[in-house]
Amino acid sequence: MLSFHLLKRNWRSGELKLLSLSIILAVTVLAAISVFTSRLQSTLINESNSVLGADAVINGSQLHNPEWEALAEEANVKHTRAVNFASMVFAGDEMHLASVKAVDAGYPLRGHFEISKQAFTFEASAIQKILQGPAQGEAWVDSRMLPLLKIKMGDQVYVGELPLRITHVLIAEPDSSSPFSMFGARLLMSYQDLPATQVIQPGSRIEYKWLLSSDSQSDLQNFLKKLKPQLSEHQAIRDVNDSQERVGRTLQTSQQFLLLTAVIAVLLAGVAISIAARQFSERHTDQVALMKSLGASAAKVRQLYFFQLFILAAIASAIGLLIGEAMQQLIAISVQKAYQIRLGDAQWLAYLRSYASGFICLIFFALPALWYLPSVSPLKFCAAN
């Protein structure tokens, strides 16, 4: 209790206010970055099963050999196909360079679509999960497409020569491996409608995907081994591990960059903590000398001052954690609206590490300046008076 009363008395000095603000700054930056990156990592893990929409995918700039489909059926391997390309999408006088995906029946083999009748929504009650793509004559579009083309649900858009009716907003999709595409908003259509668009011509830049899955991983791996020698130089096999590795490396690089920013902020806050602690120590030399002249031991003095700083760090770290949580929530909302993804929950360790960072800053930056404060001689108070 004495430490708490001394803390309230010493709060009037500017040193403790600067010290507490520095701790709040350090914890806020670490909390915002640590919790947000933890949510990104959680999202990656939770969505790993549907990251490809299948167990394996044959990617290439040319269509797969139709004879492979019979071989896949003999090997008890399910298959379907999809095509990705960029195309201008028209609605009246408006146009937009969209990222178009045409999917065949049975797509996806793993995962599901999330669609809605409302644009830019993340409310679970407004989102429908579905295991198949749009029917012929229909199109599902990214929420961004509606304001870009100045259209609404039920309107028609043209992909090449083919009119398609907008029936749903596409909230999430399997195989969303390129959410940051250089092209615009996504439009999803049926593979059967693709010839009628007349957009695929010789020389067009197309990405063909042949998706494969099987209940027996050994059957799938044996089939891929037989298929691999027949692939052309323009085709490649992708599986979930490859995709996760690439996304994981990107996430790790981004996390390291953000943590570097946090380290710089903590170091700057640490300098302020060190300066404030030194000024606090110098201002309390007479007070310590008085306590020692009244019989207080060095251990008792050190305990009183350490408990003061411990209480201050506990309160400042809690405030910093709350502010950091609010900041990462704002960042997460912006990311969700911009890229139509829903972030998972952060691990509790991210909150614990962020809260503990306030005490760590205190130990390494403030305590060195205060450690020798109890060694002040009682004669200093007598000399001052």
N, C-alpha and C positions, 0 to 999 in steps of 0.2 A: 504493500500500500504506500509506503514511503517513497518508493521509486515512482509510482504513479503521480503522487502529489508533486514531487520534484519535477517530473516531466511537464505537468501543467504550469508550474511556475517558470520553468525554463523556456516554455513555448513562446513567451513574449519576445525572446531573442530571435534575431533573423537567421541564426545558424541552423536551428532545428527546422525552421520552415523551408530553408533551402535544401537541407538534407532530406526531408520528407518528400519534397517535390522531385528531387533527383531519383529517389527510390521509386516513386510513382511512375516517372518517365521510363525507367529501365524495365519495370514489371509490365507496363502497358505495351511497350514495343515487343517484348518477348512473348507476352500472352497472345497478342494479335497474330503474330507470325507463327508461333508454335501451334496454337489451336487451329488456325486456318490450314496449315500444311498437314496437320493430323487429320483434319476432315477430308482433305484431298486424298490422302493415303487410304483412309477408310473407304472412300468412294471407289478407288481403284480396286481394292480387295473385294468389296461387295459386288462389283459389276464384272468381275473377271470371268464369270461363267458365260456371260453374254457379250463379251467384248468383240467376238468375231461373228456371232450369230450361228456358229457351227463349231465342230471340233477341229476342223482344218479347212483351209480355203486355198484353191488354186487361183492365183492372181495372174493376170496377164493382159497384154494389149491386143490379144486375139482370142477368139472363142475357143473353148475346149473342144477336143475331138468328140463328136457324138458317139463314137464307138465305145468310149470310156463309160458311158452311162450303163450299158449292158454289163460291163465288167463290174461296175459298182453294185448292181443289183445281185449279181452272182456272189459277190463277197459280203452280202448283207449290209451294205453301206448305203445310207440314205443320202440323197443329193437334191440340190436345187440350184438356181442360178440368179445372179443379179448383175446389173450393169450400172456403172457410174459414168456420168459425163456432164459437161457444162453446156447449157443452152439458154438462149434468150426466151423468156416467158412473157407473154403479152396479155394484157387485159385492157381493152379499149385503146386509149392513147398512151397508156403506161407500159413500160417494159422493164425487165430486170434480168441480169445475168445470174441464173440460178444454178445450184448444184443439184442435178437431177439424178434420182436413183429409180431404176425400174426393177421390180422384184417379181419372180415367178411364183407359182403356186407352191406351197410348202415352206416358203420363207417366212420367218427364220426357223432354222433347225434347232437352235438354242436361244433362249431368251424370249422376249415379247416386245410388242410395241406398246407405247402409252400415248393415247390420243384423247382429244377433248373437243368439245364444241365451243370452248372459251379460249381466247388467245391470252398468252402470257399468264397462265394460271399454274399454281403449284398446290392447289387445294385437292386433297385426296378424293373428296366427294365429286369433284368435277372431272376427274381423270379416269379413263377406262383402259384396262389392260386387255390386249387382244393378241392372238397368236398367228394372225395372217395379215397380209398386206391389203391394199385397196383393191376393190373390184374393177373390172374393165369400165372405162369411161369416168372413173373417179380419180381424184388426186387429194393427197394429204400434204399440207404445207406447213412450213415453219411459221411460228407466230409473226416473225418479222415480215413475211411476205404480204400479209394483209395490208399494213399501212404503206408498204413500198409500192404496191400496185393499186392502192385505194379500192380494195375489194372487201367483201364480207362473205360469210359462210353461205354456200349455195350459188355463188357467182361462178362464171366460167373463165378459165384461163386457157391460152393457147400455147402448146408446146409444139413448135413446128407448125404442121398443118392440122394438128389434132386438137379439138376443144375438149377440155376436161372440166368436170364440175367439182368445186371444192366442197368436200363433205366433212372433213375433220381437220383439226389442228394437230400437227405432229409434235408431241411433247418430248418423247424419247424413243430411240430406236436401237436395236442391236447393231453391231458392227459400225458404231459411230466413231470410227478410228480417226476421222478428220473433222472434229468439231470446229477447228480454227481454219477452215478451208479458205484459200485465196478467192474462191468463188463465193457467191451470195447465199441467200437462204435456201434451205432444202425443199425440194418438191419430190414426193414419193408417188409413183404411179405403177400400174400393172405392166408386167413384161409383155403381155399379149397386145398391149396398145402401142408398143414400141415401133413396129413397122409402119403404122399409120402416121406417125409423126414426121417421117421422112427426114429426120435430122441426122441420122447416121449415114454418112457418105464415105467413099474411099478417102483415106487420109485423115478422117476424124480422130480426135484424141479420145479414146474410149478405154475404160478399165472394166474388163470382164472378170467376174468372180464365179467360180464353181464351188459351192459349199458342200461339205461332206460331214457326216456324223454317223456314229454307230454306238450301239449299246455295249459292244465289245471293243475295247481299245486295241486288242491284239489283232482283230479283223481289220480295223482301220489302218493300223501301222503296216500290216502285211500288204494291204491294197496300195498304200502310198509307196512302199518299196518297189512294187511292180510298176507303178505308174511313173516314178521318178525318172527312169531312163528315157521315157517317151516324151518328156517335157521339152519344149523348145527353149531357146535362149531368152525368149520374151515372157516366159512363165516361171512362176516360183510358188513354192508351198509355204503357207503360213499356218502356224498353230497358235494356241492361246499363250504358250510360254514365250514365243517370239514376240507377240504383241505386248505382253506384260513387261517383257524385258525392255522394249523400246520406250514404253510409257513410263516404266519405272526409272529409266535413266533420265528421261526428261524431267520427271518429278523430282528426282534427286538433285539434278543440276539447279532447278528452280529453288528447291529448298535450301541448298547451299548458298545461293545468291541472297535469298531473303535472310538467312541466318547471319551472313556476313554483314548485312545492313543492321541487324539487331545487335551484333557484337560492337559495331562502331557506335551505335546509340548508347549501349551500356558503358563503353569506355568513356564517352563524353560525360555520361551521368556519373561515372565513377570519379572523374576529375572533380566535378562539383561536390560530390560526397566527401572526398578527401579534403578539399579546401574548407568546407563547412565544418568538418570534424576537427580540423586543426584550429580553426578560430574558436570553436566551442571549447576545446581543451585549454587554450590559452586564457579564455575568459573565466574558467572555473578553477584556476590554480589557487586563488585565494580561498575559494569555498572549500576545496579539498584540504588546504592547510588548516583551516578552521576546524574541520571535522576531525582531523588527525590530532590537533591540539586538545580536543575534547575526549580523546581516547579511542577514536575509530581506527581499526586496523586497516592495512592496505587491502586485504581481501574483502573487507566490508565495503570500503569505498569503491573498489572495482565492481563488486556485486551491484551496488546501487546504480552506478552509471551504466553498466551492461544491461540491467533490467530496463532502464529508461529507454535505451536504444532498441532493445528487443520489443518493447511495447510499441514504440514508434514504427519499427519495421513491420510488425504484424498489421498495424492499421493501414500504413501506407501501401503495403503489398496487396491487401484486400481491395483498397480503392483502385490501385493499378490493374488488378485482375478484372474488376468489374468494367473499367474503361476499355481494357483490351478485348474483353468479350463483346462489348458493344461495337467496337471497331471491326472485329472479324465478322460479326453478323452483318454489318453494312457491306463489307467486301463480298461476303458470300451471296447476299441478295443481288448485288450488281453482277456477279459471275453467273448466277442462276438465270437472271433476266437476259443477259447478253448471249449465253451459250446453251440455254435450255437444258441444263443439267441440275440434278438435285444432289447436294453434298450430303455425305453421311455424317454421323456423330463423331466428335473428337474423342480420343482416349482420355481417361481421367488423369493419366500420367502427364499429359500436356499441361493441364491446369496445375497439377502439383509442382511440376518443374518451374512453371512461370511464377507461382507463388513463392517458391523457395528461392528464386533468383534475387528477391529483395533482401533476404537474409545473407545470401552469398555476397552481394554487393556490400552489405554492411560489414561483414567479416573482413573482406579483403581491402576495402577502401577506407573504412571509418575506424575500425578497432586499432590499427597500427598507430594512429595519432593519439588514441586514448589509453593505450596500454600502459604507458609510463606515467600517466597522470597521478595514480596513487603513490608514486614515489616522491611526490613533492614534500619537502621538509616542513614540519609544523612551525619552524622558525620563520618561514616566509610570511606567515600571517602576523607574527609578532613584529617582524621588521616593517611590514606595511603599516602597522598601527603604532 
